[in-house]
Amino acid sequence: MIKAITVLQDHLLKRTIPTRVICDRLATDRTAIYAWAHGRGFPHRLNARALILLFAEHGIELDYNDIYQQSLAVSELETAV
């Protein structure tokens, strides 16, 4: 089965940037990152801005649409991390 995810979810599931680094930068816990990765919530606007800046520091272009809009199609098996 195919489902749609956001670009942010894809990066979080692939751990493009380690969860620990994201948690430290955003002053949040791993459960929030896990929820965002699995589509059980989204970062609020200030955290979204911090994520955009953090990913930019690592050479990854990310914008608000990439955080909130489901634009990638993936199989359910790929997201079952």
The first five atom37 places (N, CA, C, CB, O) and aatype in JSON, in Angstrom:
{
  "aatype": [12, 9, 11, 0, 9, 16, 19, 10, 5, 3, 8, 10, 10, 11, 1, 16, 9, 14, 16, 1, 19, 9, 4, 3, 1, 10, 0, 16, 3, 1, 16, 0, 9, 18, 0, 17, 0, 8, 7, 1, 7, 13, 14, 8, 1, 10, 2, 0, 1, 0, 10, 9, 10, 10, 13, 0, 6, 8, 7, 9, 6, 10, 3, 18, 2, 3, 9, 18, 5, 5, 15, 10, 0, 19, 15, 6, 10, 6, 16, 0, 19],
  "atom_mask": [
    [1, 1, 1, 1, 1],
    [1, 1, 1, 1, 1],
    [1, 1, 1, 1, 1],
    [1, 1, 1, 1, 1],
    [1, 1, 1, 1, 1],
    [1, 1, 1, 1, 1],
    [1, 1, 1, 1, 1],
    [1, 1, 1, 1, 1],
    [1, 1, 1, 1, 1],
    [1, 1, 1, 1, 1],
    [1, 1, 1, 1, 1],
    [1, 1, 1, 1, 1],
    [1, 1, 1, 1, 1],
    [1, 1, 1, 1, 1],
    [1, 1, 1, 1, 1],
    [1, 1, 1, 1, 1],
    [1, 1, 1, 1, 1],
    [1, 1, 1, 1, 1],
    [1, 1, 1, 1, 1],
    [1, 1, 1, 1, 1],
    [1, 1, 1, 1, 1],
    [1, 1, 1, 1, 1],
    [1, 1, 1, 1, 1],
    [1, 1, 1, 1, 1],
    [1, 1, 1, 1, 1],
    [1, 1, 1, 1, 1],
    [1, 1, 1, 1, 1],
    [1, 1, 1, 1, 1],
    [1, 1, 1, 1, 1],
    [1, 1, 1, 1, 1],
    [1, 1, 1, 1, 1],
    [1, 1, 1, 1, 1],
    [1, 1, 1, 1, 1],
    [1, 1, 1, 1, 1],
    [1, 1, 1, 1, 1],
    [1, 1, 1, 1, 1],
    [1, 1, 1, 1, 1],
    [1, 1, 1, 1, 1],
    [1, 1, 1, 0, 1],
    [1, 1, 1, 1, 1],
    [1, 1, 1, 0, 1],
    [1, 1, 1, 1, 1],
    [1, 1, 1, 1, 1],
    [1, 1, 1, 1, 1],
    [1, 1, 1, 1, 1],
    [1, 1, 1, 1, 1],
    [1, 1, 1, 1, 1],
    [1, 1, 1, 1, 1],
    [1, 1, 1, 1, 1],
    [1, 1, 1, 1, 1],
    [1, 1, 1, 1, 1],
    [1, 1, 1, 1, 1],
    [1, 1, 1, 1, 1],
    [1, 1, 1, 1, 1],
    [1, 1, 1, 1, 1],
    [1, 1, 1, 1, 1],
    [1, 1, 1, 1, 1],
    [1, 1, 1, 1, 1],
    [1, 1, 1, 0, 1],
    [1, 1, 1, 1, 1],
    [1, 1, 1, 1, 1],
    [1, 1, 1, 1, 1],
    [1, 1, 1, 1, 1],
    [1, 1, 1, 1, 1],
    [1, 1, 1, 1, 1],
    [1, 1, 1, 1, 1],
    [1, 1, 1, 1, 1],
    [1, 1, 1, 1, 1],
    [1, 1, 1, 1, 1],
    [1, 1, 1, 1, 1],
    [1, 1, 1, 1, 1],
    [1, 1, 1, 1, 1],
    [1, 1, 1, 1, 1],
    [1, 1, 1, 1, 1],
    [1, 1, 1, 1, 1],
    [1, 1, 1, 1, 1],
    [1, 1, 1, 1, 1],
    [1, 1, 1, 1, 1],
    [1, 1, 1, 1, 1],
    [1, 1, 1, 1, 1],
    [1, 1, 1, 1, 1]
  ],
  "atom_positions": [
    [[0.84, -1.18, 0.0], [0.0, 0.0, 0.0], [0.89, 1.25, 0.0], [-0.96, 0.0, 1.23], [1.93, 1.28, 0.66]],
    [[0.47, 2.25, -0.73], [1.22, 3.5, -0.85], [0.58, 4.57, 0.02], [1.29, 3.95, -2.33], [-0.65, 4.67, 0.08]],
    [[1.41, 5.36, 0.68], [0.9, 6.5, 1.44], [1.78, 7.71, 1.18], [0.86, 6.18, 2.96], [2.92, 7.58, 0.71]],
    [[1.25, 8.87, 1.47], [1.99, 10.11, 1.24], [2.59, 10.6, 2.55], [1.07, 11.2, 0.63], [1.95, 10.56, 3.61]],
    [[3.83, 11.07, 2.47], [4.5, 11.65, 3.63], [5.12, 12.98, 3.22], [5.59, 10.68, 4.19], [5.22, 13.3, 2.04]],
    [[5.53, 13.74, 4.21], [6.21, 15.01, 3.94], [7.7, 14.76, 3.72], [5.99, 16.01, 5.11], [8.22, 13.7, 4.07]],
    [[8.37, 15.73, 3.14], [9.81, 15.65, 2.96], [10.49, 15.56, 4.34], [10.35, 16.88, 2.15], [11.46, 14.82, 4.52]],
    [[9.98, 16.33, 5.3], [10.54, 16.26, 6.66], [10.42, 14.86, 7.22], [9.83, 17.26, 7.58], [11.39, 14.34, 7.79]],
    [[9.26, 14.23, 7.07], [9.09, 12.87, 7.58], [10.12, 11.94, 6.94], [7.67, 12.36, 7.3], [10.7, 11.1, 7.63]],
    [[10.34, 12.09, 5.64], [11.32, 11.25, 4.95], [12.71, 11.43, 5.56], [11.35, 11.6, 3.45], [13.4, 10.44, 5.82]],
    [[13.11, 12.67, 5.8], [14.42, 12.92, 6.41], [14.5, 12.36, 7.83], [14.73, 14.43, 6.42], [15.52, 11.81, 8.23]],
    [[13.43, 12.51, 8.59], [13.44, 12.01, 9.96], [13.49, 10.49, 9.99], [12.21, 12.51, 10.72], [14.21, 9.9, 10.8]],
    [[12.73, 9.85, 9.1], [12.74, 8.39, 9.06], [14.09, 7.84, 8.61], [11.65, 7.88, 8.14], [14.53, 6.79, 9.08]],
    [[14.75, 8.56, 7.71], [16.07, 8.15, 7.23], [17.19, 8.6, 8.15], [16.31, 8.69, 5.83], [18.35, 8.23, 7.96]],
    [[16.84, 9.41, 9.15], [17.81, 9.96, 10.11], [18.94, 10.7, 9.4], [18.38, 8.85, 10.99], [20.12, 10.5, 9.7]],
    [[18.56, 11.54, 8.44], [19.52, 12.35, 7.7], [20.37, 13.17, 8.67], [18.8, 13.28, 6.7], [21.58, 13.28, 8.51]],
    [[19.72, 13.72, 9.66], [20.39, 14.4, 10.78], [20.04, 13.6, 12.02], [19.95, 15.94, 10.91], [18.86, 13.31, 12.24]],
    [[21.01, 13.24, 12.84], [20.72, 12.42, 14.02], [19.65, 13.06, 14.93], [22.0, 12.18, 14.82], [19.63, 14.27, 15.13]],
    [[18.8, 12.21, 15.45], [17.72, 12.66, 16.33], [18.26, 13.47, 17.5], [16.92, 11.46, 16.85], [17.66, 14.47, 17.89]],
    [[19.37, 13.05, 18.05], [19.97, 13.75, 19.18], [20.29, 15.2, 18.82], [21.24, 13.04, 19.64], [20.06, 16.11, 19.63]],
    [[20.8, 15.42, 17.63], [21.14, 16.78, 17.18], [19.88, 17.63, 17.07], [21.89, 16.73, 15.82], [19.86, 18.78, 17.5]],
    [[18.84, 17.06, 16.5], [17.56, 17.79, 16.37], [16.99, 18.1, 17.75], [16.55, 16.96, 15.54], [16.55, 19.22, 17.99]],
    [[17.0, 17.13, 18.63], [16.48, 17.33, 19.99], [17.24, 18.44, 20.72], [16.56, 16.04, 20.8], [16.64, 19.29, 21.37]],
    [[18.56, 18.41, 20.61], [19.37, 19.43, 21.28], [19.08, 20.83, 20.72], [20.87, 19.11, 21.12], [18.93, 21.78, 21.48]],
    [[19.01, 20.93, 19.4], [18.8, 22.24, 18.77], [17.41, 22.8, 19.07], [19.0, 22.13, 17.25], [17.27, 24.01, 19.29]],
    [[16.39, 21.94, 19.09], [15.02, 22.41, 19.27], [14.58, 22.37, 20.73], [14.08, 21.58, 18.44], [13.47, 22.79, 21.06]],
    [[15.44, 21.85, 21.6], [15.11, 21.7, 23.03], [13.8, 20.92, 23.18], [14.99, 23.08, 23.73], [12.88, 21.34, 23.89]],
    [[13.74, 19.79, 22.48], [12.57, 18.93, 22.55], [13.04, 17.5, 22.82], [11.73, 19.01, 21.24], [14.24, 17.24, 22.88]],
    [[12.1, 16.6, 22.99], [12.5, 15.22, 23.28], [12.28, 14.31, 22.08], [11.72, 14.69, 24.49], [11.66, 14.7, 21.09]],
    [[12.81, 13.11, 22.19], [12.74, 12.15, 21.09], [11.32, 11.76, 20.74], [13.52, 10.92, 21.43], [11.04, 11.42, 19.58]],
    [[10.41, 11.8, 21.7], [9.03, 11.4, 21.41], [8.37, 12.37, 20.42], [8.21, 11.32, 22.7], [7.55, 11.96, 19.6]],
    [[8.71, 13.64, 20.51], [8.17, 14.62, 19.56], [8.71, 14.34, 18.16], [8.52, 16.07, 20.0], [7.96, 14.37, 17.19]],
    [[10.0, 14.06, 18.06], [10.61, 13.77, 16.76], [9.99, 12.5, 16.18], [12.15, 13.6, 16.9], [9.7, 12.44, 14.98]],
    [[9.78, 11.49, 17.02], [9.16, 10.24, 16.58], [7.74, 10.51, 16.04], [9.11, 9.21, 17.74], [7.36, 9.98, 15.0]],
    [[6.99, 11.33, 16.76], [5.62, 11.66, 16.33], [5.63, 12.37, 14.99], [4.92, 12.53, 17.39], [4.82, 12.07, 14.12]],
    [[6.55, 13.32, 14.81], [6.64, 14.04, 13.53], [7.01, 13.07, 12.41], [7.68, 15.18, 13.62], [6.45, 13.14, 11.32]],
    [[7.94, 12.17, 12.68], [8.4, 11.23, 11.66], [7.29, 10.29, 11.2], [9.57, 10.42, 12.19], [7.26, 9.88, 10.05]],
    [[6.39, 9.97, 12.12], [5.32, 9.02, 11.81], [3.98, 9.68, 11.55], [5.18, 8.03, 12.94], [2.94, 9.02, 11.54]],
    [[3.99, 11.0, 11.35], [2.77, 11.7, 10.97], [1.73, 11.82, 12.06], [0.0, 0.0, 0.0], [0.54, 12.0, 11.78]],
    [[2.16, 11.73, 13.3], [1.22, 11.83, 14.43], [1.17, 13.24, 14.99], [1.61, 10.86, 15.52], [0.6, 13.48, 16.06]],
    [[1.77, 14.15, 14.29], [1.81, 15.55, 14.69], [2.81, 16.28, 13.82], [0.0, 0.0, 0.0], [3.58, 15.66, 13.08]],
    [[2.8, 17.58, 13.92], [3.72, 18.4, 13.16], [4.38, 19.41, 14.1], [2.99, 19.14, 11.99], [3.79, 19.78, 15.11]],
    [[5.59, 19.83, 13.79], [6.24, 20.84, 14.63], [5.49, 22.18, 14.53], [7.72, 21.03, 14.21], [4.97, 22.54, 13.47]],
    [[5.44, 22.89, 15.66], [4.81, 24.21, 15.58], [5.73, 25.14, 14.79], [4.53, 24.79, 17.01], [6.87, 24.78, 14.49]],
    [[5.24, 26.3, 14.46], [5.92, 27.2, 13.51], [7.36, 27.56, 13.94], [5.11, 28.49, 13.36], [8.25, 27.6, 13.09]],
    [[7.59, 27.81, 15.21], [8.96, 28.15, 15.65], [9.91, 26.97, 15.48], [8.95, 28.61, 17.12], [11.06, 27.14, 15.07]],
    [[9.43, 25.77, 15.79], [10.27, 24.59, 15.58], [10.48, 24.33, 14.1], [9.63, 23.36, 16.24], [11.55, 23.88, 13.7]],
    [[9.47, 24.61, 13.29], [9.61, 24.44, 11.84], [10.72, 25.35, 11.32], [8.28, 24.74, 11.12], [11.55, 24.94, 10.52]],
    [[10.72, 26.59, 11.78], [11.78, 27.54, 11.37], [13.15, 27.04, 11.81], [11.51, 28.94, 11.97], [14.11, 27.11, 11.04]],
    [[13.24, 26.55, 13.03], [14.52, 26.02, 13.53], [14.96, 24.81, 12.71], [14.4, 25.64, 15.02], [16.15, 24.63, 12.46]],
    [[14.01, 23.97, 12.29], [14.35, 22.81, 11.47], [14.88, 23.25, 10.1], [13.12, 21.91, 11.29], [15.84, 22.68, 9.6]],
    [[14.25, 24.25, 9.52], [14.7, 24.76, 8.22], [16.15, 25.25, 8.33], [13.78, 25.91, 7.74], [16.97, 24.96, 7.46]],
    [[16.46, 25.98, 9.39], [17.82, 26.49, 9.59], [18.81, 25.35, 9.86], [17.85, 27.48, 10.74], [19.92, 25.36, 9.32]],
    [[18.41, 24.39, 10.68], [19.28, 23.26, 11.0], [19.6, 22.44, 9.75], [18.64, 22.37, 12.06], [20.76, 22.09, 9.51]],
    [[18.59, 22.13, 8.97], [18.83, 21.36, 7.76], [19.7, 22.15, 6.77], [17.5, 20.97, 7.1], [20.53, 21.56, 6.09]],
    [[19.51, 23.47, 6.7], [20.33, 24.31, 5.82], [21.8, 24.23, 6.22], [19.84, 25.77, 5.85], [22.68, 24.22, 5.36]],
    [[22.07, 24.19, 7.52], [23.45, 24.06, 7.99], [24.09, 22.76, 7.52], [23.49, 24.13, 9.51], [25.31, 22.67, 7.39]],
    [[23.26, 21.76, 7.26], [23.75, 20.46, 6.79], [23.62, 20.32, 5.28], [23.0, 19.33, 7.48], [23.76, 19.22, 4.73]],
    [[23.35, 21.44, 4.6], [23.3, 21.44, 3.14], [22.02, 20.88, 2.55], [0.0, 0.0, 0.0], [21.99, 20.49, 1.38]],
    [[20.96, 20.83, 3.33], [19.68, 20.28, 2.87], [18.66, 21.4, 2.82], [19.2, 19.12, 3.78], [18.36, 22.03, 3.84]],
    [[18.12, 21.64, 1.64], [17.12, 22.7, 1.48], [15.76, 22.17, 1.92], [17.07, 23.2, 0.01], [15.3, 21.13, 1.45]],
    [[15.14, 22.9, 2.82], [13.84, 22.52, 3.38], [13.04, 23.8, 3.55], [13.99, 21.75, 4.74], [13.59, 24.82, 3.94]],
    [[11.75, 23.74, 3.25], [10.9, 24.9, 3.48], [9.63, 24.46, 4.2], [10.55, 25.62, 2.13], [9.45, 23.28, 4.51]],
    [[8.75, 25.41, 4.47], [7.53, 25.09, 5.23], [6.67, 24.05, 4.51], [6.72, 26.36, 5.48], [6.08, 23.19, 5.16]],
    [[6.6, 24.12, 3.18], [5.83, 23.13, 2.44], [6.38, 21.73, 2.66], [5.81, 23.46, 0.95], [5.63, 20.76, 2.77]],
    [[7.71, 21.62, 2.72], [8.34, 20.32, 2.94], [8.03, 19.77, 4.33], [9.85, 20.44, 2.77], [8.09, 18.56, 4.55]],
    [[7.69, 20.63, 5.25], [7.39, 20.21, 6.62], [5.93, 19.82, 6.79], [7.75, 21.32, 7.6], [5.61, 18.88, 7.51]],
    [[5.04, 20.55, 6.12], [3.61, 20.38, 6.36], [2.82, 19.7, 5.24], [3.01, 21.69, 6.63], [1.74, 19.18, 5.49]],
    [[3.33, 19.7, 4.01], [2.6, 19.13, 2.88], [3.08, 17.73, 2.56], [2.74, 20.01, 1.65], [4.28, 17.49, 2.39]],
    [[2.14, 16.81, 2.48], [2.49, 15.45, 2.11], [2.7, 15.41, 0.6], [1.38, 14.43, 2.55], [1.75, 15.56, -0.17]],
    [[3.93, 15.22, 0.18], [4.25, 15.29, -1.24], [5.05, 14.1, -1.76], [5.02, 16.55, -1.52], [5.29, 14.0, -2.96]],
    [[5.45, 13.2, -0.89], [6.21, 12.03, -1.3], [5.36, 10.77, -1.15], [7.51, 11.91, -0.49], [4.71, 10.57, -0.13]],
    [[5.37, 9.93, -2.15], [4.66, 8.66, -2.07], [5.67, 7.57, -1.71], [3.93, 8.32, -3.43], [6.7, 7.41, -2.36]],
    [[5.36, 6.83, -0.66], [6.21, 5.74, -0.24], [5.34, 4.53, 0.13], [7.1, 6.16, 0.96], [4.16, 4.66, 0.44]],
    [[5.95, 3.38, 0.09], [5.22, 2.18, 0.48], [5.13, 2.12, 2.01], [5.9, 0.9, -0.09], [6.01, 2.62, 2.71]],
    [[4.07, 1.53, 2.49], [3.88, 1.39, 3.94], [5.06, 0.64, 4.58], [2.55, 0.64, 4.24], [5.39, 0.89, 5.73]],
    [[5.67, -0.26, 3.85], [6.81, -1.02, 4.4], [8.01, -0.14, 4.66], [7.2, -2.14, 3.45], [8.75, -0.37, 5.61]],
    [[8.21, 0.89, 3.83], [9.35, 1.79, 4.01], [9.2, 2.64, 5.25], [9.52, 2.69, 2.78], [10.2, 3.03, 5.86]],
    [[7.96, 2.95, 5.65], [7.73, 3.83, 6.8], [7.55, 3.06, 8.09], [6.52, 4.69, 6.55], [7.31, 3.66, 9.14]],
    [[7.64, 1.75, 8.05], [7.41, 0.92, 9.24], [8.66, 0.79, 10.09], [6.91, -0.47, 8.84], [8.99, -0.3, 10.55]],
    [[9.37, 1.88, 10.29], [10.61, 1.89, 11.07], [10.29, 1.95, 12.54], [11.51, 3.07, 10.67], [11.2, 1.97, 13.37]]
  ]
}
